[in-house]
Amino acid sequence: MGEGWDRNTIGGGCNRFLRGEDLQVRKGDDVVMAGMEGGLERMGEETVRGSVRAGAAWAEVFSLPLRGRAWRGVTGGHAGLGTGSSLDFQDHREYQPGDDPRHINWQAYARTGQYTMKQYREEVRPVVDIVMDVSPSMFFLEEKAERSVELLGFAVEAARRAGTSPRVWLADAEGVKVAGWEELESGRWVGGGVGGQVAMSKPPVVGRVALRPQSLRVLISDLLYPGVEREVMGWLGAGQARAVVLVPWSEAEADPGWEGNMELVDAEDGGVHPRRIEEATLVQYRRAYAMHFEVWKEAAVRHGVMMSRVAAGRGFGEAMQQEALRTGAVETWD
Amino acid sequence: MGLTLGNPLGLLALLGLPAVLAVHFLQRRAKREVVSTLFLLTPLHRESESGRRWERLRTSWPLWLQLLAVLVLAWLMAEPRWLEKNSVQRVALVLDGSASMRVSKERLVKYLREDLGELGGLSGTTEYTVLDSRVGQGRLYHGTELSGVVAAVETWVPAAGTHDPGPALRLARSLSGPDGVVWYVTDHVVETSVAGVQVYAVGESAENCGIAGVTVEETAGRRVWRALLRNYSDRAVERTWRVTDRSGAASVPEKVTIPARGNLAVQGAFPEGSEGLVIAMDADVFPLDDVAPVLRPRPRRLAAVLPEGVGEASWRKLVESLPDFGVTADAGLADLEIVEAGGGAEVSAERPGVVFVKAGEAADPMRGVVLVERHRLTQDLNWQAVAAEAVPGVAMREGDEVLVWIGDRALVMLRGGESRRQLIFNFDPARSNALRQPAMVVTLLRFLEERRGRVPREEVANVDCGQLVDQPLGLGSGDPAVEMTWETVGVGGVVGKAEERSVAAERAAVLRAPEEPAFFKVRQGGRTVLTAAAAFRDAREADFSKAVTKREVETVREALSERHSQADGHWRLWVLVLLGLLLGSWLLAGKARRSDQREGGVLGV
């Protein structure tokens, strides 16, 4: 358990779920979704904090995929790309003036009469960049909102437990910003958007995030944006980095119970769209939904990004084991 | 027991069924739901681009309960009644035999099928009686089959002029009994004098033009016919008329415009040698008055023998001033004689005639109360103004029939039997003002016409359709049968084939002219008594401006339903069921509403 987290409250869960009817979507200063007074702010700090801690608690079970790869960073506990002072022997080389004489291989000097240096692997603290999509679609369903916040809590805590110094970015269509620990815990970021208001129906401008080279990049997003999969995945995988995409999703999105006349309100921009939903429409919708994520997965594979969908509405451990563990998006400590 | 409805309009409550369904359709307002995947839906299904106003119906308990409630309500409002199986109702129809009903006959058949069909279902058995309003037409139908009624009406031929339907209505009233239904079936609204008779009018206002009457006169030595064309409608009409001689020669059709509700007289001379012709207009809704057969009339001319003496000239003047009356010197050819009786003289009654008193000297005026006996010769005549001197008159005999008294003196009287009937004016006309008084002249004319009708000679006349043939026929059981032959004149003046019928002498007293325009002859024992042309000339029947339809079946239906059926005894139960259904629907609807509110949370419904 990392610093700043109250162990006694981890796993306390949400004591008040976000309800769809509480959703408030704004365009500028106008509330465009009627009857949703209070908005996401009403999720409350305690609620957000509970979900963050519930996700963080799972960092005791699951970890980020930091093993099996050399990282760059300040001295730490993970194998670095350079030589260091760890116990992990890496190679021999000739002595160069200025080398630490403690690493001269004296047995080799006795045999050969030449100074030979033992090289050990450097141990570093990997750099972790966590990007949290704070678009309205992440939070308008209570189970999905809860899962999204849990994933953020888990990612932050897992990075911290790995001895890294994670940097958390909040991103929406309006912009990006770095969030501090206090802000994350407060929950004020949920539903408020980066700019303090909910963005329009556009993908988050993750490209503005200043990712550090050779970092582990964790993107938490529902990826419900069409046509930007190549850009997003290319951006994540650039700079010899390792990237993980955790995709919270809800069954209510995958297989909605729409029937008859509907007024579908876009969670992103609040636009109202009257639709007549027949069974055939639903069948086609389910197919389009599956195809949408197939496209994203294909782009992820192409750019070496580990993408995993995490179902909402079920236990966190079960949801992670279902896909994230299998695809290597997360690991266990064992 | 069969089922009938006391208030069929109550079934309108069934309109509540679609209303309930519509409410359930419409109350399913579109569900509002927040979605994050709208971009996936956009390219799908063009059909889903916009919502439909009518939602697919979703069944629910409130819906079914409300539909049941509407059914129960309709049942209650329709006032179901159960027929008594053994009930019998009597329906008597008196069909107006007026010729105008020909125009409405087809409509009548249609309406009777509808209305009697409905009434027939209100009792176990319905007995129908169909009568004609004309006297002597007998019963057209009696039975329990509606088809029989319809068949009787279809074969029925109304042809009479305006007449009193009272006798037929009273007969129908007595046949149908106090609880029976009696309809006077006509084509306009009339007041009937018989209680319990309902007017069932099936008429329809129509425009009609026709020949209202034809007269034949002698003008400048030529026989001239005059016809009056009448327009019964409220607008001027243009019609064509022409004349066809009995030999077949026809005049050129002439177009005339008859003003609204006005008349137009047309006339022409009989062609040389022609004894009869047909005036015809082009046909309209009522073709009966569009043709008028006309004959050159030849009434029976009476001949009288005058008394000899100084008064002969004045009597000749009187006789020759009377129509179709002349003087003959041959007593063997005379039909009657004019007799001057001396004061107190006996007058023999060997031959028919008219007897006047011839006084030698003046006398005091007659005094006393004038009393006129009820008799067809003196009916409606005023004898009060007749002043005469009390000269010695004709002594009364046993069997004399006094027509007018003045004091205790018989002023006018009849003597003798039918063949030797004498009209006796028991005063001296020369010593009175009687010949200047209408009463005496009219009485004399009536007597002469009566005698004319008993002269056994052929008469040529123009008569009305259906007119009683009052001719000197032998009516005894031993007399030969009376034969009538006729040729009907149809549309356009086309004369049909000759038809004939024979009537027993005993029944010839009620022999009538054909009911349609026709030329006809009446013979008895090989002797032609009458040659005539019958034309329809009843202007009242030809006027359809006041014809209406009035079928007030509802009151009859209600009365019969009350009489022959029992109300549904379970109506209280149905009311309770209705209340239960409404209460259940209300409770379930409220429950569903609350459930919807709970479940709609996540999806923002």
Interface residues (C-beta under 8 A of the other chain):
Chain A: R19 G20 E21 L23 M33 G35 M36 P136 S137 F140 L141 E142 D222 L224 Y225 P226 A252 E253 P256 G257 W258 G260 N261 M262 E263 L264 V265 D266 A267 E268 G271 V272 H273 P274 R275 R276 I277 E278 A280 T281 Q284 Y285 A288 Y289 H292
Chain B: R28 R29 A30 K31 R32 E33 V34 V35 S36 T37 L38 F39 L40 L41 P43 L44 H45 E47 S48 E49 S50 G51 R52 E55 R56 G600 G601 V602 L603 G604
